[in-house]
Amino acid sequence: MAPSGSRSIKRSCQTVLYWIPVIFITLIVAWSYYAYVVQLCIESIDNIGQKIVYLLAYHVVFILFTWAYWQTIFTKPMNPLKEFHLSYSDKELLEREDRGESQQEILRRIAKDLPIYTRTMSGAIRFCDRCQLVKPDRCHHCSVCDKCILKMDHHCPWVNNCVGFSNYKFFMLFLAYSLLYCLFITATDLQYFIKFWTAEGRTHDRLLEYLNGLPDTQAKFHIMFLFFAASMFSVSLASLFVYHCWLVCKNRSTLEAVRAPAFRHGADKNGFSLGLSKNFRQVFGDEIRYWLFPVYSSLGDGCSFPTCLVNQDPEQPTSPGHNPPPNKTVVGESHQFPAKPLRESQSRLLNSALSWTENGGAADKERLGTSNPAMAVENET
């Protein structure tokens, strides 16, 4: 009972610690709302027209920002479908066999009917020992969530959630609107910040006369600190947003940018890139009216992805021809995502793209041969 109680206390402490960054951001945003709306717009701006324009524009950006942040935090990461999990009999077989050719045959048999093209760096089937499943392409095990996450990008402490297939669009919009939020505050607060800053350098005799535009000391403090905070956050958010825009254009995750995914023919950092337009639509979807709103519109099911490779594994079924189960319920979760059937969404991504050429495929087969790579079991965490 004692070890169980200790583990429970430890998990509770970890849960509290994991939410501290989110609480910190929430408090900063709440203070910025008070400082901008009350201290700047209501107390410091005298022009009624300017006050109304500032407040309307601010609240539009604020709503989009908080909406995207909420979606990023509370959208549950998608886990591999049950087809990728080992059955009870397969688990028993894998446990009984030594890590040799017998285990290779078991994993080869399981993976043969799955749309999997990526391998470990040594050419083995990607298998998660903790979750007891064959990893789908671009899926990784998160040590914080202790789950395999579809198209995992990274675990973000600022949202206390894994950023992956189900919420990557929300994360991108969160970065965009948080950057816009900070830039808007910086731009509209600048003239009042300058008025306060330059007033500090004037003589004491002229100080009160000069500060007529700023009502009191409390407002001056909020206006100055608000400008500093928004400016600093703008710099860090701009660099992070530009980096993830580059990842979207290249159709890579953060993990894939650090280590290129390995295919049958070897590592290929551009293996999933389908061109700028198709890469963008894979994250944001085909419906333009949904692009700017944090609602789910990404293409695919997260378990398989079209590639630009011409030497795909002949033993594996092609992604566009794979029919996923109609139920998109996450294994072990009740949350559903309106992901489109793989045949429909991914065939559009592959339409008019050069994903297979007969001559190129024949040439690669002659160069690489048709034998399967050694598929020793390797556990990735």
C-alpha positions in Angstrom: 0.0 0.0 0.0 2.9 2.4 0.8 4.5 2.2 -2.6 1.1 2.7 -4.3 0.4 5.7 -2.1 3.9 7.2 -2.9 3.3 6.8 -6.6 -0.1 8.5 -6.3 1.5 11.4 -4.4 4.2 11.6 -7.0 1.7 11.7 -9.9 -0.3 14.4 -8.2 2.8 16.5 -7.7 3.8 16.0 -11.3 0.4 17.1 -12.5 0.6 20.3 -10.5 4.1 21.0 -11.8 3.0 20.4 -15.4 0.2 23.0 -15.1 2.4 25.7 -13.7 3.6 27.0 -17.2 -0.1 27.1 -18.4 -1.1 29.0 -15.2 1.7 31.4 -15.7 0.7 32.2 -19.3 -2.9 32.5 -18.2 -2.0 35.1 -15.5 0.1 37.1 -17.9 -2.7 37.2 -20.4 -5.3 38.2 -17.8 -3.0 41.0 -16.5 -2.4 42.2 -20.1 -6.1 42.3 -20.7 -6.6 44.5 -17.6 -3.6 46.7 -18.4 -4.7 47.3 -22.0 -8.4 47.5 -21.7 -8.7 49.4 -18.4 -5.5 51.3 -17.9 -4.7 52.1 -21.5 -7.9 52.3 -23.4 -10.4 53.4 -20.7 -8.1 55.5 -18.4 -5.4 56.9 -20.7 -7.0 57.4 -24.2 -9.2 60.5 -24.4 -10.3 60.3 -28.0 -13.5 58.3 -28.1 -13.1 57.1 -31.7 -9.6 55.9 -31.1 -10.7 54.2 -28.0 -13.5 52.3 -29.7 -11.3 51.2 -32.6 -8.6 50.0 -30.3 -11.0 48.0 -28.1 -12.8 46.3 -31.1 -9.6 45.3 -32.8 -8.1 44.1 -29.5 -11.0 41.9 -28.6 -11.1 40.3 -32.1 -7.4 39.3 -31.7 -7.8 38.4 -28.1 -10.7 36.0 -28.8 -8.9 34.2 -31.6 -5.8 33.9 -29.5 -7.5 32.5 -26.5 -9.6 30.2 -28.6 -6.5 28.7 -30.4 -4.7 28.4 -27.0 -7.7 26.6 -25.5 -7.9 24.2 -28.4 -4.2 23.4 -28.3 -4.3 22.6 -24.6 -7.5 20.6 -24.4 -7.5 18.7 -27.7 -6.5 15.2 -26.8 -3.6 13.8 -28.8 -4.6 11.0 -31.2 -3.2 7.5 -30.5 -2.7 4.7 -33.0 -5.7 2.7 -34.1 -6.3 -0.7 -32.7 -5.0 -2.3 -35.9 -1.5 -1.3 -34.9 -1.7 -2.9 -31.5 -0.5 -6.4 -30.9 -3.2 -8.9 -30.2 -3.1 -11.0 -27.0 -1.8 -14.0 -28.9 0.9 -11.9 -30.7 2.0 -10.5 -27.4 2.4 -14.1 -26.0 4.3 -15.2 -29.1 6.6 -12.2 -28.9 7.3 -12.8 -25.2 8.0 -16.5 -25.7 10.4 -16.1 -28.6 14.0 -14.9 -28.3 14.9 -11.7 -30.0 15.9 -13.4 -33.2 14.4 -14.5 -36.5 11.2 -15.7 -34.9 10.4 -12.2 -33.5 11.3 -10.7 -36.9 8.7 -13.0 -38.6 6.1 -12.0 -36.0 6.6 -8.3 -36.6 6.9 -8.8 -40.3 3.6 -10.6 -40.4 1.8 -7.9 -38.3 3.3 -5.0 -40.3 2.6 -6.6 -43.7 -1.0 -5.5 -43.8 -0.4 -2.0 -42.4 0.4 1.1 -44.4 3.9 1.5 -42.9 6.9 2.7 -44.9 9.3 4.1 -42.2 11.8 2.0 -40.4 14.4 2.4 -37.7 17.8 3.6 -38.8 19.0 0.0 -38.9 16.0 -1.0 -41.1 13.9 -2.7 -38.4 10.1 -2.4 -37.9 9.4 0.5 -35.5 7.9 -1.2 -32.4 7.0 0.4 -29.1 7.6 -2.0 -26.2 5.7 0.1 -23.7 2.5 0.5 -25.8 2.9 -3.0 -27.4 2.2 -1.7 -30.9 3.8 -1.3 -34.3 4.3 2.4 -34.7 2.6 4.1 -37.6 4.6 6.4 -39.8 5.6 9.6 -38.0 4.3 8.3 -34.7 6.5 8.5 -31.6 6.3 7.6 -27.9 6.0 10.6 -25.6 7.8 10.0 -22.3 5.7 12.6 -20.5 2.3 11.4 -21.7 3.5 7.8 -21.7 1.6 7.2 -24.9 2.4 6.9 -28.6 1.3 10.1 -30.4 0.3 10.2 -34.0 2.6 12.6 -36.0 4.2 13.8 -32.8 5.9 17.1 -33.1 7.0 17.8 -29.5 5.6 17.9 -26.0 5.0 21.6 -25.2 5.2 22.5 -21.5 3.4 25.9 -22.3 0.3 24.0 -23.3 0.9 20.9 -21.1 0.1 18.8 -24.0 1.6 16.9 -26.9 1.6 18.7 -30.2 0.8 16.2 -32.9 -1.6 15.3 -35.7 -4.8 16.2 -33.8 -3.8 19.7 -32.6 -0.9 20.9 -34.8 -3.1 23.3 -36.7 -4.3 24.7 -33.4 -0.7 25.1 -32.3 0.2 27.0 -35.5 -2.8 29.3 -35.0 -1.9 29.8 -31.4 1.6 30.9 -32.4 0.2 33.2 -35.1 -2.5 34.9 -33.0 -0.2 35.2 -29.9 2.4 36.9 -32.1 -0.4 39.2 -33.6 -1.6 39.9 -30.1 1.8 41.0 -28.9 2.5 43.1 -32.0 -0.9 44.8 -31.8 -0.3 45.7 -28.1 3.3 46.9 -28.9 2.1 49.1 -31.8 -0.8 50.7 -30.1 1.0 51.2 -26.8 4.1 52.7 -28.3 3.1 56.4 -28.3 2.0 56.2 -24.7 5.1 54.4 -23.6 7.2 57.0 -25.3 5.3 59.8 -23.5 5.9 58.2 -20.2 9.6 57.3 -20.9 10.6 60.7 -22.1 8.7 62.4 -19.2 11.0 60.6 -16.8 14.0 62.4 -18.2 12.4 65.9 -17.8 13.0 68.1 -14.8 10.7 67.8 -11.8 9.3 71.3 -12.3 7.8 70.4 -15.7 6.9 66.8 -15.0 3.3 67.3 -13.8 2.5 69.6 -16.7 4.0 67.1 -19.3 2.1 64.1 -17.8 -1.4 65.4 -18.3 -2.0 62.7 -21.0 -1.3 60.0 -18.4 -3.7 60.1 -15.5 -1.9 58.4 -12.6 1.2 56.5 -11.6 -0.6 53.1 -11.7 -1.5 53.6 -15.3 2.1 54.7 -16.2 3.5 51.5 -14.6 1.1 49.2 -16.5 1.6 51.0 -19.8 5.4 50.8 -19.5 5.5 47.2 -18.4 2.9 46.1 -20.9 5.1 47.5 -23.7 8.2 45.7 -22.4 6.4 42.4 -22.0 4.7 42.5 -25.4 7.9 43.4 -27.1 9.9 40.6 -25.6 7.3 38.0 -26.2 7.0 39.2 -29.8 10.7 38.4 -30.5 10.5 34.9 -29.1 7.2 34.1 -30.7 8.3 35.5 -34.1 11.3 33.1 -34.3 9.2 30.1 -33.2 6.4 30.9 -35.6 8.8 31.3 -38.6 10.4 28.0 -37.7 7.1 26.1 -37.7 6.0 27.8 -40.9 9.2 26.4 -42.5 8.3 23.0 -41.0 4.8 23.1 -42.5 6.2 24.1 -45.9 8.6 21.1 -45.8 6.0 18.7 -44.3 8.3 17.9 -41.4 7.8 17.7 -37.6 10.3 19.0 -35.1 11.4 15.5 -34.5 11.9 14.8 -38.2 13.8 18.0 -38.6 16.2 16.8 -35.9 16.4 13.3 -37.3 15.2 12.5 -40.8 12.8 9.6 -41.0 14.2 6.3 -42.3 12.6 4.5 -45.2 13.4 1.2 -46.9 16.1 2.9 -49.0 17.5 4.9 -46.1 16.9 8.2 -44.3 15.1 10.9 -46.4 14.3 14.3 -44.8 12.0 15.1 -47.7 10.2 11.8 -47.8 6.8 13.2 -46.8 7.0 16.4 -48.7 4.4 16.7 -51.5 5.1 20.3 -52.5 4.3 23.6 -50.8 0.5 23.7 -51.6 -0.2 20.0 -50.6 2.0 20.3 -47.5 0.1 23.3 -46.3 -3.3 21.7 -47.0 -2.3 18.5 -45.2 -2.2 20.6 -42.0 -4.9 23.2 -42.7 -7.2 21.3 -45.0 -8.9 22.0 -48.3 -11.7 24.3 -46.9 -10.2 27.9 -47.1 -13.0 29.2 -44.8 -11.6 27.1 -41.9 -7.9 28.1 -42.3 -8.0 31.0 -39.9 -10.2 29.4 -37.2 -9.1 26.8 -34.6 -11.5 24.1 -35.9 -10.3 20.7 -37.0 -9.8 20.6 -40.8 -6.6 18.6 -41.3 -6.5 15.9 -44.0 -5.9 12.2 -43.3 -6.3 10.0 -40.3 -2.9 10.4 -38.8 -1.9 6.7 -39.1 -0.6 6.8 -42.7 0.7 9.6 -45.0 1.4 9.8 -48.7 5.1 10.1 -49.7 7.0 11.4 -52.6 9.2 8.3 -52.8 9.4 6.2 -55.9 10.8 3.1 -54.2 8.2 2.3 -51.6 8.3 -1.1 -49.9 6.5 -3.6 -52.3 5.4 -5.7 -49.3 3.3 -2.8 -47.8 -0.1 -1.7 -49.1 -0.1 1.8 -50.7 -1.5 4.5 -48.5 -4.2 5.8 -50.8 -5.6 2.3 -51.2 -5.7 1.6 -47.5 -9.2 1.8 -46.0 -9.2 2.9 -42.4 -11.9 1.9 -40.1 -15.0 4.1 -40.3 -14.8 4.9 -36.5 -12.2 7.5 -35.8 -12.3 7.1 -32.1 -8.9 7.3 -30.4 -8.0 4.0 -28.8 -8.7 4.3 -25.1 -10.4 7.7 -25.5 -13.9 8.9 -26.2 -13.0 12.0 -28.2 -13.6 11.9 -31.9 -12.1 13.9 -34.7 -13.9 14.4 -38.0 -11.0 13.1 -40.0 -11.9 12.3 -43.6 -11.4 8.8 -44.9 -7.9 8.1 -46.0 -8.8 7.1 -49.5 -10.6 10.4 -50.1 -8.2 12.9 -48.4 -4.9 11.4 -49.3 -5.8 10.7 -52.9 -6.4 14.4 -53.3 -3.0 15.1 -51.8 -1.4 12.7 -54.3 -3.5 13.8 -57.2 -1.3 15.4 -59.9 1.8 14.8 -57.8 4.6 12.7 -59.1 4.6 10.0 -56.4 5.4 7.0 -58.6 7.1 6.7 -62.0 7.3 3.3 -63.6 10.8 3.8 -65.1 12.1 5.3 -61.9 10.7 2.5 -59.8 12.3 -0.1 -62.1 15.7 1.6 -61.9 15.6 1.8 -58.1 14.6 -1.8 -57.9 17.7 -2.8 -60.0 19.9 -0.6 -57.9 18.6 -1.6 -54.4 17.4 -5.1 -55.1 14.1 -6.6 -53.9 15.2 -8.3 -50.7 13.7 -7.1 -47.4 16.0 -5.4 -44.9 16.9 -7.1 -41.7 14.1 -6.3 -39.3 15.5 -6.9 -35.8 13.3 -5.7 -33.1 14.2 -2.2 -31.8 12.3 -0.5 -29.1 12.0 3.3 -29.5 10.8 5.5 -26.6 
